[in-house]
């Protein structure tokens, strides 16, 4: 499965549907922007600000599932409206959070490793700075290099594990009878041996992302639906291969 093939299939799937795809993205952006704006209004009132941040987190998960469900429906020529992002998310609120909860449990070890490496990295950097200020400069590069390497390894480990669960929403859509644990495990099964493919697919959009910057960000209204649809195509190829 080559990135160029997935992108071509995504473009084919979006023919005659670009407006609807952009509409879905705009609804998603508008909702997240409004909640972010509201929480910003209450920065001087920590209790209210914290409350709105919690609400934003609570709706962000089902809203993201709604976004991915909507693009899956769009590719399969099913009836879907831009505002269905909200409806789908609301209808699957509990299920979305169960799947997310299971995913979080799977990521506990990578998170602990990442936090531990970050703490170790800052301790090493602090030690080197203190030694440099004290006039000791010999071989300080060794612990600094070790710290950077450990930090990078932890990041790679976290990303590698998290990629295993990047297909959970699509699997949930296609398998309504599956439990949250079964969905998470099925995503891991499909992604084993395919994590590099999804990384290469995402990296293949870098050129388009840079180009979108020069359109004052307007180009992202076309790029994001393109990327969302490419992920749907990537999933379909894996699930039905």
N, C-alpha and C positions, 0 to 999 in steps of 0.2 A: 504494500500500500504506500504509494508515493504522495507527498504533500501536494504536488502539482495536480494529481488526479483528483484528490479530495477537493481542492479549491475549484477545479473545473466543474465537478458535480454540484458544489455549492452554488456556483453561478447559474448553472442550469436550473437548479431548484428554485432560485430567486427570480427567474424570468417571469415578468408580469406580476411579481409579488413584492417588489422593492418598496413600494409605498406602504404596504401593510407591515413589512419587516421594520421599516423606519418608524412607523407608528407605534409598534410594540416597544421599541427601544425608547422612544420619547416618553411614553407613559411610565416606563420603569424609571427613567432618569428624573422625571417630574416628581414622582412620589418620593424617591430618596432625597431629592433636593429640598422638597418642602419640609420633610422631617428634620433634615440637617439644619435648615434655616430656623425652624421653630426652636430646636435645642440651643442654637446659637443666640437666640433672643434672651435666653434665661441663664447666660453664663455667670451673671452676678448673683444668681439664686441657685446654689449648688443642688438643693433638693429637687427643684423642678427640672433643672438641667439633667440631673442623673435619671429622673423619671423618663424624660423624653428620649434619652440615649437608650434606656432599656427598651422602650417601645420601638425605637428604630431598629434595635437588634432583633427584637421579637418578630417584626414584620419582614425584615430583610431576608431571612431564610426562606419562608414560603413565597416571597416575592421573586426571589431568584429561581426557585423551582417553577413558579408560574411562567417566568421568562423562558426557561428551557423547554417546558412543556409546550408553550405557544409556538416556538420555532420547530419543534418536532411535528406538531400538528400542521404547521405551514408547509413543511417539506412534503408531508403525506397528503396534501391537498384536502385536509379536513377543514371544516368550518371553524374559523378562529377570527376574533376581532382584537384590536389593539388593547382594549380594556379587559380582555380575558386574562391578562397577566394578574390582575387583582382578583378576579373571580376564581381562577384556578388555584392561586395561592391560598385564598380563604377556604376553599373547599377541601384542600389538602393540608391545612395548617398542622394538625396533630401528626399526620403521617410524615410530613417534611421534617418536623422536629425530632421524631423518633429515628429517622434515617441519619439526621445530622448528629444526634446523640451517639448513635452507634459508630459513626465515623470519628467523632471526637475521642471515643474510647480507644479506637484503633491507633489514634495518633498520640496517645499519652506518652509513650516511650520516646518517640522522635522529638516531642516538645520538651521533655525533661532533658534529653541529650542536648538539644539546641540551647536551652536556658543555661545548662551547666557549662557548655562550651563558651557561651557569651560571658558568663561570670568569670570563667578562667581567663578568657581573653583580656578582659578589663583589669583583672588582677595582675596579669603579666605586663600589660602596658603601663600600669601604675608603678609596678616594681622597676621597670626599665627607666621610666621618667625620674623616679626618686634616685636611682643609682647614677643617672646622668647628671642630675643636679648636685649630687654629692661628689662628682668628679670622677666617677668610675665609668669608663666608656668601653672597656675591652670586652668583646664577645657578647655585648648586649643584643646584637642582631639575632643570636641563636634562639633565645626564648621568645623574641618577637616573631620570628619565622614559625616557630612551633605553635605559638598562639594563633597566628593567622591560619595555619594549616588545619588545626583542630576546629577552628570556627567554620572554615569552608567545608570541611568534611561533615560537620553537623548540619549545615544548610543543605548540602547535597543529599544527606540521609533523609532529612525532613521532606524535601521536595520529592524525592524518589518514592517515599511511602505515601505521601498525600496524593500523588498521581494515580495510585492504585484505585482511589475512590472517586475519580473525576467523572465517572459515568453513572453514578447512583441515581440521578434524577431521571435519566432516560430509561434506565432499567425499571425504575418505579412506575413510569408511565406505561411501559409495555407489559408489566407483570403486576397487576393489581392484587393478586392473591399472595404475593411474596411478603414475608415479614421483613422488617427493617434489617435484621441481621443477615437474612438471605440475600437481600439486595446489595448490601455492602460486600458480602463475600463474592457475589457474582461479578461485581465491578472489579474486584481484585483479580478474579480468575481471567476475565477478559483482557485486563490491562497487563498481565504478566507477559513480559517479552515485547510489549508494545509501547512502553513508556517513552522510549526514544522517538518513536514515530509521532507521538503527540507533541513532544518538545520541538521536533523539526517542523511540524505543521505550524505551531505558534510562531516559531522563529521566521518562517517563510512570509509572515505578514509585516516584518519589520520595515521593509521598503515602503509599503503602503502607509504604515503608521507615520513614518518620517514625512511622506508626501502630504498626509492629512494635516500635519502641523502647519505647513505653509498655506493651508486654506483657512487659517485661523480657527482650526478645530472643526469646521463644518464638514469636512471630509469624513470625520468619524461617524457621522450619521449613516454613511454608507458602509464604512469599514466594519463597524461593530455588528450589524446584521450579517455581513459577509462572514465574519469570524464565528458568529453564533451558528450560522447554517453549516459552516465547515465542520464544527464540532458534532453536529447532528449527523452529517454524512460520515464522519469518522466512526461514530458509534454504530451506525447502520451497517457499515462495512464489516466491523468486528462482530457484531451480533448475528449477522446472517452469512458469515463466511464459513 
